[in-house]
Amino acid sequence: QVQLVESGGGLVQPGGSLRISCAASGDSVNAMGWYRQAPGKQRELVAGITKGGTTTYADSVKVRFTISKDRAMTTVFLLMNNLKPEEPAVYYCHADRTSGGMPHRYWGRGTQVAIST
């Protein structure tokens, strides 16, 4: 089992920056990442990172967002720069591990990111 706790969400002005974090505890994981879900929309991938450091980004956030991790992959960070008015959402952390040959994905409860108008 893996437990995830996100933190760092809040209110930011358009064009501003925010860093959110996700702390993992329990079993070791192979990859972690972030999804976001805006009201009335589907949850969408934002960024991911593997234990080896390979990163992936949604096209809409490339260049502006940076995902990183600590060496042990117990904490993942998402630095969000130049936030846009259309990007307020609940940002969810996920962690992936393989057990018994089966993939497992765990989710955090989410952290709210709001953009002031």
C-alpha positions in Angstrom: 0.0 0.0 0.0 1.0 3.6 -0.7 -0.3 6.7 1.0 -0.1 10.1 -0.7 -0.5 13.5 0.8 -0.5 16.6 -1.4 0.3 20.1 -0.1 1.1 23.5 -1.4 -2.1 24.4 -3.2 -3.5 27.9 -2.9 -4.5 31.1 -4.7 -2.2 32.7 -7.2 -2.5 35.5 -9.7 -2.5 34.8 -13.4 1.1 34.6 -14.5 2.2 33.7 -11.0 4.0 30.6 -9.7 3.2 27.9 -7.3 4.9 24.7 -6.1 2.9 21.8 -4.9 4.3 18.7 -3.2 3.3 15.1 -2.8 4.7 13.0 0.0 4.5 9.2 -0.4 4.7 6.6 2.4 4.4 2.9 2.5 5.7 0.6 -0.2 8.3 1.8 -2.7 7.0 3.2 -6.0 8.3 3.2 -9.6 6.8 6.4 -10.8 4.8 9.4 -9.6 3.0 12.2 -11.2 0.2 14.8 -11.3 -3.2 15.0 -12.8 -5.6 17.8 -12.5 -9.4 18.1 -12.7 -11.3 21.3 -13.3 -15.0 21.6 -12.5 -17.1 19.9 -15.1 -14.0 18.4 -16.9 -12.3 15.1 -17.0 -9.1 14.5 -15.0 -6.1 15.1 -17.2 -2.4 14.3 -17.1 -0.2 17.1 -16.1 3.3 15.6 -15.6 5.0 12.4 -14.5 8.4 11.2 -13.4 9.9 7.8 -13.1 12.3 6.6 -10.4 15.1 6.9 -12.9 14.2 10.6 -13.5 12.4 10.3 -16.9 9.8 13.0 -17.2 6.7 13.5 -19.3 4.5 16.5 -19.6 1.2 17.5 -21.2 1.8 19.7 -24.2 -0.2 22.5 -22.5 2.3 22.8 -19.6 5.6 22.0 -21.3 8.2 24.7 -20.6 6.0 26.3 -17.8 5.8 23.4 -15.4 8.6 21.3 -13.9 8.3 18.0 -12.1 11.0 16.8 -9.8 11.6 14.3 -7.0 13.8 13.6 -4.2 16.4 10.8 -4.5 14.4 8.2 -2.7 11.2 9.1 -4.6 9.3 9.7 -1.4 8.4 13.3 -2.4 7.5 14.7 -5.8 7.2 18.4 -6.6 5.5 20.3 -9.3 6.7 23.8 -10.0 4.1 25.7 -12.0 5.1 28.9 -13.6 3.1 31.4 -15.6 -0.2 29.9 -14.4 -3.1 30.7 -16.8 -6.6 31.8 -15.9 -8.0 28.5 -17.3 -5.8 26.3 -15.0 -7.6 26.3 -11.7 -8.2 22.8 -10.7 -7.8 20.2 -8.1 -4.3 18.7 -8.6 -4.0 15.0 -7.8 -0.8 13.1 -7.1 -0.5 9.5 -8.2 2.0 6.8 -7.5 2.6 3.6 -9.4 4.1 0.4 -8.3 4.2 -3.2 -9.5 3.3 -6.0 -7.1 2.9 -9.7 -8.1 3.4 -8.7 -11.7 0.4 -6.4 -11.5 0.4 -2.6 -11.8 -1.1 -0.6 -9.0 -1.9 3.1 -9.0 -2.6 5.0 -5.9 -4.1 8.5 -5.6 -3.9 11.3 -3.2 -6.9 13.4 -2.1 -5.8 16.4 -4.2 -4.8 20.0 -3.5 -6.7 23.0 -4.8 -5.1 25.5 -7.1 -7.1 28.6 -7.7 -6.3 31.5 -10.0 -7.4 35.0 -8.9 -9.5 37.0 -11.4 
